[in-house]
Amino acid sequence: MKYIMDCDCLDLKQTLFCGQCFRFKELEENYFEGIAGNKLVRLAQLENAVEIEAPENDIPFWQSYFDLDLDYIKLKKSFSEDMTLKAACEGRRIRVLKQEPFETLISFIISQNNNIKRITGIIDRLCECFGEKIEGGWAFPDAKTLSALSESDLSPLRAGFRAKYIIDAAKKVHNKEVDFEIIKNLPDDEAREALKIIKGVGDKVADCVLLFGLYRTSAVPKDVWIKRVNAYFYPDGYPDCVGEYAGIAQQYLFDYARTELSDTVFKNK
């Protein structure tokens, strides 16, 4: 069925291709297709809404996936009390997606020292080789499936050094050494350290899992752009208007820094 989601603060292209997820493709201008939660969806960008083509029973999943219960208009109004964030919010309608934790973990392990095109290719091959066939593609393989593999089994992925990290992550999640149900209730610092027992997981990957996989909106993944922005504009931390949503503010700042701020602004940072 086709269902219209009224949403002023959702730009599909900005949201799906800002580096927080890797399983969506643009079929043609303003039309997209992807898989999340082992569900296929087709999406069309409308002026102030999004058209979803999916089974009726899946609609609540997609409403949650795009976090439509959170009032982004109100949130951006609060952010805009700060002049830098006001500029970052201008013209942007990015939403933080509520993704499955294990898929998020493996995706961001793969993302290390990588670009989006290669990340997407490795994840596509991972799903095709080890995921279950579903309508329109392949499901993301679960921890049990991947934990039974060896590094050599992953050679078709061309994931390089990341293969050993994928196997270690799968084993630790499967045997509950890393338990997302426990981690999601820990304070930020403890949750981050609990994820870092996985080989190859440092602060940035851990924070990506917390923000995108466990919806810890206070988590701020710090890549080179965010480190530069924070050093230049926020050496003493984010302003009070950000509140518990620093991770969402970070998404706006990240896109703003990459697309609008000149390298000369950060040349000494």
N, C-alpha and C positions, 0 to 999 in steps of 0.2 A: 504494500500500500504506500501511497504518498501522503506525507504529513507535513504541515507547515509549522515550523517553530518560529514564533515571533521573537526576534532578538535584535535590538539595535546595536548591541556590543558583541557581535561575532562576525569577523571577517574570516572566511574559511581559508583563503590562501595565506593570510598572515599567520593564522593559528596553526594550520597543518604543516607549514613549511618553515617554521621559525626554529626548528631544531629540537623540539620536545617529543616528537613522534616520527616514525619512519616507514609507515606502512600505507600511506595514502599517495595516490597519483592523480594528477590533473588530466582528465580525459580530453577536455577542450576548455575554452575559456569559461570560467565560472561553474564548471562541472567536475566533480571529483568522485573517486571511488577508493574504498579502503576497507581494511579488516581490523577490528579491535574486539577483544573479548571473544574471539573466534566467531565473530558475526560480520557478515558483509553488509556494507551500506553504500548507497549512492547519494550524493549530495549536490544540491544546486544552490548557488548564491543568489539570493534575491536582494532587493534594495534594503529592506529593513527586516529581513527574515531569511531563514534557510529552509529549503525543501528537502525532506528526508524520504528516500525510497528504501523501505525495509519492511520485514514482517511486522504486523501490528504488535505482536508480543515483545518485539525488540525496542519499540519506541521509548519506553521508560529508561532502558539502558542508555540510549543515545542522549536523552535529556540529562541524565546523570553524567555521562562521559564529557559533555560540553559544559557541565557545571551551571546549568541554567537557573538553579535556585539562588545563585549568588548575584546580587544586584551590582553589576559592573558600572553602571552609570553613577550610582552613589559612591562606589569605590574610587572611580576616576576623579570624581568631584573632590573627594578627600585628598587624593594624591596631588591634585592641582593646587593645593595650598602651598606647595613647594614649586618654585619657578622652573627648576630643571625637570622635575617630573611632569609639570604641566606641559612643557614642550615635548616630552617623550610620549605623553598620552595623545597629543594632537594628531588626529588622522589615523590612530591605531585602534584596532578592535580585536586585540589578541586575548584569548582566554586560556587559562591553564587547564589542561585536560586531566580528567581522573582516569588514570591508566592502571592496568594490572601490574602488581609489583614485580613479579618475576620477569615478565617481558621487559619491563622498564630497566631492571637490573642488567639483564643480558644486553639490551640495546645500548646502554651507556658504557658498558665494558667494551663493546665493539666500537663505540664512538671515539675512544681514546686515540689521539694523534691521527685523526681520520677526517675525511670530509663527507658531507651529507650524501653525495652520489655513491661513494664507496660503502658507507655505512648501510645505505638502503640495499645495495647489491648483496652484501654479506648477509643481511637479515633475510632478504628474499630467498637466498640459497639455503640458509638455515631452515626456513619453513618448508621449502620444497623437498629438502632431503630428509627431514626428521619430523615434520608436522603432519597432522591428519588432513586428508583431503576434505575440504568443505566447499560449499557453493561459492564459486568465484575465485577459489584459490586454496591456500593451505593455512591451517591453524598454526599458531606459534607453539612450538614443542614445549612440553612441561618439564619440570625439574627432574622427575623420575626418568623420563626418556633420555635426557641429556646426561644425567649422572651415570648412565650405563655405557657411555661412549668413551673412547680414547681420543687423544689429540690427533692421531692419524686418521680417525674416523671423520674428523672435522676438516681434513685437508681440502676437500672440494669447495669449502667456503672461501678459501684464500684469505683467512682471517689473521694469518701470521702469528705473532707472539700472543695475540689475544685468545687463541684456542685454549691454552692451558688455564687461562683465567675463567673462560666459559665453563670448562669442566669442573674447576674448583668451586665456582659459584653454584652450579647445579647440584653437586654433591652436598654442599653445606646447607642448601635450602631443602633438599630432599630429606636429609637426615635430621632436620630441624635444629641444626647448630646455628643457623640463621632462620629465625622464626618471625615472619612479618607481623603476625598477630600480636606478638610481644613487643616488637620494635615500635609499632605504631603508637603504643601507649607510653613509651619512654620519653624523657626530656630530650631536647634536640641534641645536646652533646653526647648523651649516652646512646641515643639512636644512631648517630653518626659512627661512633666507635664500634657499635655492634655490627654494622655493615662492613667496616674496614677490616674485619678478620678475614674477609675474602681476599685472596691474592689479586693484586692489581686494582683494588678499590681504594682510592684515596678520598680526600675531602670532597673534591668536585663530583665524582661519580656518586658518592654516598648522598650528597645533597640533591643530586638529580633524582635519585630513587625516593628520597624523602618528599620532594616537592611534587614530582610527576607521578610517582607510583603509590605514595602513601598520603598524598594531599596534605603534606605538612607545609602550609602556606608561609610559615616563618623561615623556611629553609632557603638559602640563597646560594645556588651553584655559582662558583667564581671562576670563570674562564678569563683569558687575557683582557677581553673588553670590559667585563664587569670590574676587574681589579683596577683597570685604568680609570673607569668612571668613578669608582668609590674613592680612589686616591685623589682624584681631581676635585670632585664635587662634595664628597661625603667622608672626609678623613676622620671625622668624629662619629660616624655612624649615620644611619638614615634618620630623617626627621620624624617627629611624633605622628604626623599625619599618615604615615605608612602603617602604623599599628602592627597587627599580627599578619599583615599581608606583604611582607618584604619580598617574598618569593615571586609574587605577582608583579610587584613594582619592578623587580629585577628584569622580568620579561620585556617590559616596556623600555627600560633603560638599555637593555642589551640590543634591541632592534634599533633604537635611536642612535646608539653609539656606532653601530656597524654601518648604518645607512645615511646618517646625516652629519655626524661629528667628524671633522677633519682630523687626519692623523697628526697634523701640526699641533692640535690642541693637546695631544697626549705625548708629544715627541720626547719629553723628558720624564715620562712616567713609566 
